[in-house]
Amino acid sequence: MQRHPDTTRKKTWIDKMLDGIEHAGNKLPDPITLFVILAGVVLLLSWILSMLGISAVQPGTDTVIQVKNLLSQEGLILILTQMVSTFTGFAPLGLVIVTMIGIGLAEQTGLISAVMKKLVMSAPAKLIVPFIIFTGLVGNLAADAAFIILPPIAAMIFMSIGRNPLAGLIITYAAVAGGFSANILISSIDVLLLGITESAAHIADAEYTGRATMNYYFLIASTFLLVGIGTWVAKKFTEPRFGAFEGKLEKLEPLTALEKRGLKWAGVVTLAYVILLAIMVIPSNGLLRDPETGGFLNSPFMSGIVPIMLFFFLLPGLAYGIAAKEVKNDKEVAEKIFKSIADMAPFIVLAFAASQMIAFFNWSNIGSILAIKGAELLQALHFTGLPMMIGFVLICAFVNLLIASASAKWALLAPIFVPMFLYLGYSPAITQMAYRVGDSITNPITPMLPYFAILLSFAKRYDKNIGIGTLISALLPFSVFFAIGWILLFAIWFLFGLPLGPGDTIYIK
């Protein structure tokens, strides 16, 4: 399938700029080659910067962080001895393979296709994009699994109604990545960041106690704001850039008797599975609750969300296949799973190169030093009030291009900014919220986020010639307009002094 942009509309200066970014980006080497080149650049920089004695002081601990020369004997030994474990420990690798076992079977048996067919035949076409974006935002409850599960499903929805599946991929990835800090429910990231925020606040106030809900009101408002912005960007930029779907279109014929039967039994199995989970999660003494506190956010359920999602797709997919007579025995089930995993071969090779480059970057301490120096620069500018907070948001957005891990960045930045803003009278809740906005808005366009490589693998299913430049140029409008809208919302919240969450305000009481 090739792209066929809408040529009837006059190109704006933004379209021309995106065309230039796409053209330049697609001149880059193959992603595997690019990661190899970047790994070499990191190795070279680690040697040069270590010779220059570049270092930074870790806030809060006064530990001196120096650039580590990876071309030294110690560095080379580290690279060689950790190469295999770096690859096998690459977080997205296991996540992708495990989830694709379930999703792959559901796809190969025809369950996903049947569900999508029923969905699009009963839902107004105008609501599909906002529905997908909202699902992407809320899907972050499933943590990083949302990056794997939702984009390919959205692509299938788009393709089934004659719209470009690449647009569906882009829109959903932008929602999951760019809206990582927006949700209508509390998720595990709220708890994770709270621990870092609270620890940093103790530098200035040993009695401070935070809550996982400290940003809850703002997050709810952000969710609906981003749905609106994302829908507008998709209509204005994404779909016109990719144009109409020119591939083999599967006509939306009414469901057959066997498909209806398959959906019925898949629904029964899904309902039984959900009820079983509810029995183990809802009661405070449930099997999947935290055995010590009875809590939910730090429970085995949350930490085991990936295998839970595996069976959420695997069991209904199997039930559908049997009921719809798509599979007759265990050998056919295995063959369908093999086929779905075989399609992931390009990603596995890419994951090897990406995992090594990211590991080199972390081991060298270059990313950590850049983050600390950037934070110190903002501190030295002596900004106050809203300009200071917006400056902090922009610093976080830039650092996010270098260090994708939300917790790793916050562990570096929180000990500087949380105490500093506390001394100025600002609550750690507003500092954390500013960080979360900055951490999210550049997520769609940073190749340092491991799931960017997965997006590329998904996209190549529909266009084998698609490049990094095409993806970044399509995702950039989401980052730009998410940033504008989110910062404006933040400014309104700040200027009117609205509560960020239950009991949490902008200023220290």
C-alpha positions as CSV (number, residue, x, y, z in Angstrom):
1,M,0.0,0.0,0.0
2,Q,1.3,3.5,-0.9
3,R,0.3,6.9,0.5
4,H,-2.1,9.0,-1.6
5,P,-2.3,12.4,0.0
6,D,-5.2,14.7,-0.7
7,T,-4.0,16.9,-3.7
8,T,-7.2,18.9,-4.0
9,R,-6.4,21.0,-0.9
10,K,-3.9,23.9,-1.1
11,K,-0.8,23.2,1.0
12,T,-0.3,25.5,3.9
13,W,3.1,26.6,5.2
14,I,2.7,24.0,7.9
15,D,2.2,21.3,5.3
16,K,5.3,22.4,3.4
17,M,7.3,22.4,6.7
18,L,6.1,18.9,7.5
19,D,7.0,17.8,3.9
20,G,10.5,19.1,4.5
21,I,10.8,17.2,7.8
22,E,9.5,14.1,6.2
23,H,11.9,14.4,3.2
24,A,14.9,15.0,5.4
25,G,13.9,12.3,7.9
26,N,13.4,9.7,5.1
27,K,16.9,10.4,3.9
28,L,18.1,8.8,7.1
29,P,19.5,5.3,6.9
30,D,17.5,2.2,7.7
31,P,16.4,2.3,11.4
32,I,18.7,-0.6,12.3
33,T,21.7,1.2,10.6
34,L,20.7,4.4,12.3
35,F,20.7,2.9,15.8
36,V,24.1,1.4,15.0
37,I,25.4,4.8,14.0
38,L,24.0,6.4,17.0
39,A,25.6,3.8,19.2
40,G,28.9,4.6,17.6
41,V,28.4,8.3,18.2
42,V,27.6,7.7,21.9
43,L,30.8,5.6,22.3
44,L,32.9,8.4,20.6
45,L,31.3,11.1,22.7
46,S,31.8,9.1,25.9
47,W,35.5,9.0,25.1
48,I,35.8,12.7,24.2
49,L,33.7,14.0,27.1
50,S,35.4,11.8,29.6
51,M,38.8,13.2,28.4
52,L,37.4,16.7,29.0
53,G,36.3,15.8,32.5
54,I,32.7,16.7,31.9
55,S,30.6,16.1,35.1
56,A,27.6,17.2,37.1
57,V,26.6,17.0,40.8
58,Q,23.6,14.8,41.6
59,P,21.1,17.0,43.4
60,G,20.2,15.9,46.9
61,T,23.1,13.5,47.3
62,D,26.0,15.7,46.2
63,T,27.3,12.8,44.2
64,V,29.5,13.8,41.3
65,I,28.4,12.2,38.0
66,Q,31.1,11.9,35.4
67,V,31.0,10.8,31.8
68,K,32.0,7.2,31.6
69,N,34.4,6.3,28.8
70,L,32.9,3.2,27.1
71,L,35.9,2.8,24.9
72,S,38.1,2.1,27.9
73,Q,38.9,-1.5,29.0
74,E,36.2,-1.3,31.6
75,G,33.7,0.0,29.2
76,L,34.4,-2.6,26.5
77,I,34.1,-5.4,29.1
78,L,30.8,-3.9,30.2
79,I,29.5,-3.8,26.6
80,L,30.6,-7.4,25.8
81,T,29.5,-9.0,29.0
82,Q,26.1,-7.2,29.1
83,M,25.2,-7.4,25.4
84,V,23.0,-10.4,25.7
85,S,21.3,-9.4,28.9
86,T,20.8,-5.9,27.6
87,F,18.9,-7.3,24.7
88,T,16.9,-9.9,26.6
89,G,16.2,-7.3,29.4
90,F,15.0,-4.7,26.8
91,A,11.5,-4.0,28.3
92,P,9.5,-3.7,25.1
93,L,10.9,-7.0,23.8
94,G,9.2,-9.3,26.2
95,L,6.1,-7.1,26.3
96,V,5.7,-7.2,22.6
97,I,6.2,-10.9,22.2
98,V,3.9,-11.8,25.1
99,T,1.1,-9.5,24.1
100,M,1.4,-10.5,20.4
101,I,0.8,-14.1,21.3
102,G,-2.7,-13.2,22.5
103,I,-3.4,-10.4,20.0
104,G,-2.0,-12.5,17.2
105,L,-4.3,-15.4,17.9
106,A,-7.3,-13.1,18.2
107,E,-6.3,-11.5,14.9
108,Q,-5.5,-14.8,13.0
109,T,-8.8,-16.4,14.1
110,G,-10.7,-13.4,12.9
111,L,-12.0,-12.2,16.3
112,I,-10.6,-8.7,16.0
113,S,-11.8,-8.3,12.5
114,A,-15.3,-9.4,13.5
115,V,-15.4,-7.1,16.6
116,M,-14.1,-4.2,14.5
117,K,-16.7,-4.9,11.8
118,K,-19.5,-4.9,14.4
119,L,-18.1,-1.8,16.0
120,V,-17.9,0.3,12.8
121,M,-21.2,-0.9,11.5
122,S,-23.0,0.3,14.6
123,A,-21.0,3.5,15.5
124,P,-21.2,6.8,13.6
125,A,-18.0,7.4,11.5
126,K,-17.6,10.9,12.9
127,L,-17.1,9.5,16.4
128,I,-14.4,6.9,15.5
129,V,-11.5,9.3,15.8
130,P,-12.4,10.8,19.2
131,F,-13.3,7.4,20.4
132,I,-9.9,6.0,19.5
133,I,-8.1,9.0,21.0
134,F,-10.0,8.7,24.3
135,T,-9.3,5.0,24.4
136,G,-5.6,5.7,23.8
137,L,-5.6,8.2,26.7
138,V,-7.4,5.9,29.1
139,G,-5.4,2.9,27.8
140,N,-2.5,4.1,29.8
141,L,-4.1,2.3,32.7
142,A,-2.6,-0.8,31.1
143,A,0.8,1.0,31.3
144,D,3.2,0.4,28.3
145,A,0.9,-2.4,27.0
146,A,-1.3,0.3,25.4
147,F,1.6,1.1,23.0
148,I,1.4,-2.5,21.7
149,I,-2.3,-3.3,21.8
150,L,-4.1,-0.1,20.6
151,P,-2.3,1.1,17.4
152,P,-2.7,-2.0,15.4
153,I,-6.4,-2.3,16.4
154,A,-7.0,1.3,15.4
155,A,-5.3,0.6,12.0
156,M,-7.7,-2.3,11.4
157,I,-10.7,-0.1,12.3
158,F,-9.5,2.5,9.8
159,M,-8.9,0.0,7.1
160,S,-12.2,-1.7,7.6
161,I,-14.1,1.5,6.7
162,G,-11.9,2.5,3.8
163,R,-9.7,5.0,5.7
164,N,-5.9,4.8,5.7
165,P,-4.6,2.4,8.4
166,L,-1.4,4.4,8.7
167,A,-3.5,7.4,9.9
168,G,-5.1,5.1,12.5
169,L,-1.7,4.0,13.7
170,I,-0.4,7.6,14.0
171,I,-3.5,9.0,15.7
172,T,-3.5,6.2,18.3
173,Y,0.2,6.3,19.0
174,A,0.1,10.0,19.4
175,A,-2.8,9.7,21.9
176,V,-1.1,7.0,24.0
177,A,2.4,8.6,24.0
178,G,1.4,12.3,24.0
179,G,-1.3,11.9,26.5
180,F,0.7,9.7,28.8
181,S,-0.1,11.9,31.8
182,A,-3.8,12.4,31.1
183,N,-6.4,10.0,32.4
184,I,-9.8,9.8,34.1
185,L,-8.5,7.2,36.6
186,I,-5.5,6.9,38.9
187,S,-2.8,4.7,37.4
188,S,0.5,3.2,38.5
189,I,2.5,6.1,37.1
190,D,0.7,8.4,39.7
191,V,2.0,6.2,42.5
192,L,5.5,5.9,41.0
193,L,6.0,9.6,40.6
194,L,4.5,10.3,44.0
195,G,7.3,8.4,45.7
196,I,10.0,10.4,43.9
197,T,8.2,13.7,44.5
198,E,7.7,13.0,48.2
199,S,11.3,12.0,48.7
200,A,12.5,15.2,46.9
201,A,10.2,17.4,49.0
202,H,11.8,16.0,52.2
203,I,14.9,17.9,51.2
204,A,13.1,21.2,52.1
205,D,10.2,19.9,54.3
206,A,10.8,16.6,56.2
207,E,7.1,16.5,57.2
208,Y,5.7,16.7,53.7
209,T,3.3,13.9,52.8
210,G,1.9,13.6,49.3
211,R,-1.0,11.7,47.7
212,A,-1.3,9.7,44.5
213,T,-4.3,11.9,43.6
214,M,-2.4,15.1,43.8
215,N,-2.9,15.9,40.1
216,Y,-6.3,14.1,39.6
217,Y,-8.5,17.1,38.8
218,F,-6.1,18.4,36.3
219,L,-5.6,15.0,34.7
220,I,-9.4,14.6,34.1
221,A,-9.6,18.0,32.4
222,S,-6.5,17.3,30.4
223,T,-8.1,14.1,29.1
224,F,-11.1,15.8,27.5
225,L,-8.9,18.7,26.2
226,L,-6.6,16.3,24.4
227,V,-9.5,14.4,22.9
228,G,-10.6,17.6,21.3
229,I,-7.2,18.7,20.2
230,G,-6.3,15.3,18.9
231,T,-9.5,15.0,16.9
232,W,-8.8,18.4,15.3
233,V,-5.2,17.5,14.4
234,A,-6.2,14.2,12.9
235,K,-8.8,15.9,10.7
236,K,-6.6,18.9,9.8
237,F,-3.2,17.2,9.3
238,T,-3.0,13.4,9.7
239,E,-5.6,12.0,7.4
240,P,-5.0,14.6,4.6
241,R,-1.2,13.7,4.7
242,F,-1.9,10.0,4.3
243,G,-4.9,10.3,2.0
244,A,-7.4,7.7,1.1
245,F,-6.8,4.0,1.5
246,E,-5.7,2.5,-1.8
247,G,-4.9,-1.0,-0.6
248,K,-7.1,-4.1,-0.7
249,L,-10.3,-3.1,1.0
250,E,-12.3,-5.6,3.0
251,K,-16.0,-4.7,2.4
252,L,-18.1,-4.5,5.5
253,E,-20.4,-7.3,4.8
254,P,-22.9,-8.2,7.5
255,L,-21.7,-10.7,10.0
256,T,-22.2,-14.3,9.0
257,A,-23.9,-16.9,11.2
258,L,-20.6,-18.4,12.1
259,E,-19.1,-15.0,12.9
260,K,-22.1,-14.2,15.2
261,R,-21.7,-17.5,16.9
262,G,-18.0,-16.9,17.4
263,L,-18.6,-13.4,18.8
264,K,-21.2,-14.9,21.2
265,W,-18.8,-17.4,22.6
266,A,-15.9,-15.0,22.7
267,G,-18.2,-12.6,24.6
268,V,-19.2,-15.3,27.1
269,V,-15.5,-16.2,27.7
270,T,-14.6,-12.5,28.0
271,L,-17.4,-11.9,30.5
272,A,-16.4,-15.0,32.6
273,Y,-12.7,-13.8,32.5
274,V,-13.7,-10.3,33.7
275,I,-15.9,-11.6,36.5
276,L,-13.0,-13.9,37.6
277,L,-10.7,-10.9,37.7
278,A,-13.2,-8.8,39.5
279,I,-13.6,-11.5,42.2
280,M,-9.8,-11.4,42.7
281,V,-9.4,-7.6,42.5
282,I,-12.5,-5.9,44.0
283,P,-12.5,-7.3,47.5
284,S,-9.8,-5.8,49.7
285,N,-8.6,-9.3,50.5
286,G,-8.8,-10.4,46.9
287,L,-6.0,-12.7,45.5
288,L,-4.7,-10.0,43.2
289,R,-4.7,-7.2,45.8
290,D,-1.6,-6.1,47.6
291,P,-1.2,-8.9,50.2
292,E,0.2,-6.5,52.8
293,T,-2.0,-3.4,52.5
294,G,-5.0,-4.7,50.4
295,G,-4.3,-1.8,48.0
296,F,-4.9,-1.8,44.3
297,L,-2.4,0.4,42.7
298,N,0.6,-1.5,43.9
299,S,-1.1,-4.9,43.6
300,P,-0.2,-8.0,41.7
301,F,-3.0,-7.1,39.3
302,M,-1.2,-3.9,38.2
303,S,2.3,-5.5,38.1
304,G,0.8,-8.5,36.1
305,I,-1.1,-6.4,33.6
306,V,0.8,-7.8,30.6
307,P,0.0,-11.5,31.2
308,I,-3.5,-10.5,32.2
309,M,-3.9,-8.7,28.8
310,L,-2.4,-11.8,27.1
311,F,-5.2,-14.0,28.3
312,F,-7.8,-11.3,27.7
313,F,-7.1,-11.7,24.0
314,L,-5.9,-15.3,23.9
315,L,-8.9,-17.0,25.6
316,P,-11.7,-15.1,23.6
317,G,-9.6,-15.6,20.4
318,L,-9.5,-19.3,21.0
319,A,-13.2,-19.4,21.8
320,Y,-14.0,-17.5,18.7
321,G,-11.8,-19.7,16.5
322,I,-13.5,-22.9,17.8
323,A,-17.1,-21.5,17.6
324,A,-16.6,-19.9,14.2
325,K,-14.7,-23.1,13.0
326,E,-11.6,-21.1,12.2
327,V,-9.5,-23.6,14.1
328,K,-10.1,-27.4,14.3
329,N,-7.3,-28.6,16.5
330,D,-4.3,-27.5,18.7
331,K,-2.0,-27.6,15.7
332,E,-3.9,-25.0,13.8
333,V,-4.0,-22.8,17.0
334,A,-0.2,-23.1,17.2
335,E,0.3,-22.3,13.5
336,K,-1.8,-19.1,13.8
337,I,0.3,-18.0,16.8
338,F,3.5,-18.9,15.0
339,K,2.4,-16.7,12.0
340,S,1.6,-13.7,14.2
341,I,5.0,-13.9,15.9
342,A,6.8,-14.4,12.6
343,D,5.5,-11.0,11.6
344,M,7.4,-9.5,14.5
345,A,10.9,-10.6,13.2
346,P,11.9,-7.2,11.9
347,F,11.1,-5.6,15.3
348,I,13.2,-8.2,17.1
349,V,16.2,-7.3,15.0
350,L,15.5,-3.6,15.5
351,A,15.1,-4.2,19.2
352,F,18.6,-5.6,19.5
353,A,20.2,-2.5,17.9
354,A,18.0,-0.1,19.8
355,S,18.6,-1.8,23.2
356,Q,22.4,-1.5,22.8
357,M,22.3,2.1,21.8
358,I,20.0,3.1,24.7
359,A,22.2,1.1,27.1
360,F,25.3,2.9,25.9
361,F,23.6,6.3,26.4
362,N,22.6,5.3,30.0
363,W,26.0,3.8,30.9
364,S,27.9,6.8,29.7
365,N,25.9,9.2,31.9
366,I,25.7,11.6,29.1
367,G,21.9,11.8,29.3
368,S,21.9,12.3,33.1
369,I,24.5,15.1,32.9
370,L,22.6,16.9,30.1
371,A,19.4,16.7,32.2
372,I,21.1,18.1,35.3
373,K,22.9,20.9,33.4
374,G,19.6,21.9,31.7
375,A,17.8,22.1,35.0
376,E,20.6,24.2,36.5
377,L,20.4,26.6,33.6
378,L,16.7,27.2,34.2
379,Q,17.4,27.6,37.9
380,A,20.0,30.2,37.1
381,L,17.6,32.3,35.0
382,H,15.6,33.2,38.1
383,F,12.2,32.9,36.6
384,T,9.2,33.3,38.9
385,G,5.5,32.6,38.8
386,L,4.0,31.3,35.6
387,P,7.0,32.0,33.3
388,M,9.1,29.9,35.6
389,M,6.7,27.0,35.5
390,I,6.3,27.1,31.7
391,G,10.1,27.3,31.4
392,F,10.2,24.1,33.6
393,V,7.7,22.4,31.3
394,L,9.8,23.2,28.3
395,I,13.0,21.9,29.9
396,C,11.2,18.7,30.8
397,A,10.0,18.4,27.2
398,F,13.5,18.8,25.9
399,V,15.1,16.4,28.4
400,N,12.4,13.9,27.3
401,L,13.9,13.8,23.9
402,L,17.1,12.4,25.5
403,I,15.8,10.3,28.4
404,A,12.4,8.6,27.6
405,S,11.8,7.0,31.1
406,A,9.4,9.1,33.1
407,S,10.7,7.9,36.4
408,A,14.4,8.2,35.4
409,K,13.9,11.9,34.4
410,W,11.9,12.7,37.5
411,A,14.5,11.1,39.7
412,L,17.1,13.5,38.2
413,L,14.9,16.7,38.1
414,A,12.8,16.4,41.2
415,P,15.6,16.9,43.8
416,I,16.4,20.2,42.1
417,F,13.0,21.7,41.3
418,V,10.7,20.3,44.0
419,P,12.7,21.8,46.9
420,M,13.5,25.0,45.0
421,F,9.8,25.6,44.3
422,L,8.9,24.6,47.8
423,Y,11.1,27.4,49.1
424,L,9.3,29.8,46.8
425,G,5.9,28.6,48.3
426,Y,4.8,26.3,45.5
427,S,3.3,22.9,46.4
428,P,5.1,19.7,45.1
429,A,1.8,18.9,43.4
430,I,2.2,21.8,40.9
431,T,5.8,21.0,40.3
432,Q,5.0,17.4,39.5
433,M,2.1,18.4,37.3
434,A,4.4,20.7,35.3
435,Y,6.8,17.9,34.9
436,R,4.1,15.5,33.7
437,V,3.0,18.0,31.0
438,G,6.6,18.4,29.7
439,D,7.2,14.7,30.0
440,S,4.3,13.9,27.7
441,I,4.2,16.4,24.9
442,T,7.4,15.3,23.2
443,N,6.8,11.6,23.7
444,P,5.3,11.1,20.2
445,I,8.4,12.4,18.4
446,T,11.3,11.1,20.4
447,P,13.0,8.0,18.9
448,M,14.4,7.4,22.4
449,L,11.0,6.0,23.4
450,P,11.4,2.3,22.7
451,Y,7.9,2.0,21.3
452,F,8.7,4.4,18.4
453,A,10.6,1.4,16.9
454,I,7.5,-0.7,17.4
455,L,5.3,1.9,15.6
456,L,7.7,1.8,12.7
457,S,7.4,-2.0,12.6
458,F,3.6,-1.8,12.6
459,A,3.7,0.9,9.9
460,K,5.9,-1.2,7.6
461,R,3.1,-3.8,7.4
462,Y,1.1,-1.3,5.4
463,D,3.9,0.5,3.6
464,K,7.3,-1.3,3.5
465,N,9.0,1.9,2.3
466,I,7.9,4.1,5.1
467,G,10.6,5.9,7.0
468,I,11.3,7.6,10.3
469,G,10.8,11.0,8.7
470,T,7.3,10.1,7.6
471,L,6.4,9.1,11.2
472,I,8.0,12.2,12.9
473,S,6.4,14.6,10.4
474,A,3.0,13.0,11.0
475,L,3.4,13.0,14.8
476,L,4.9,16.5,15.1
477,P,1.5,18.3,14.8
478,F,0.2,16.3,17.8
479,S,3.2,17.3,19.9
480,V,3.0,20.9,18.9
481,F,-0.8,21.4,19.5
482,F,-0.8,19.2,22.5
483,A,1.9,21.4,23.9
484,I,0.0,24.6,23.1
485,G,-3.3,23.4,24.5
486,W,-1.9,21.8,27.5
487,I,0.3,24.7,28.5
488,L,-2.7,27.1,28.1
489,L,-4.7,24.8,30.3
490,F,-1.9,24.8,32.8
491,A,-1.7,28.6,32.7
492,I,-5.4,28.9,33.3
493,W,-5.2,26.5,36.2
494,F,-2.3,28.3,37.7
495,L,-3.7,31.9,37.3
496,F,-7.0,31.0,38.8
497,G,-5.4,28.9,41.6
498,L,-7.6,25.9,40.9
499,P,-7.1,22.7,43.1
500,L,-5.0,20.1,41.3
501,G,-6.5,17.2,43.2
502,P,-8.4,16.4,46.4
503,G,-6.7,18.5,49.1
504,D,-3.8,19.6,46.8
505,T,-3.4,23.2,45.8
506,I,-0.9,25.2,43.8
507,Y,0.6,26.9,46.9
508,I,1.7,25.4,50.2
509,K,-0.9,26.1,52.8
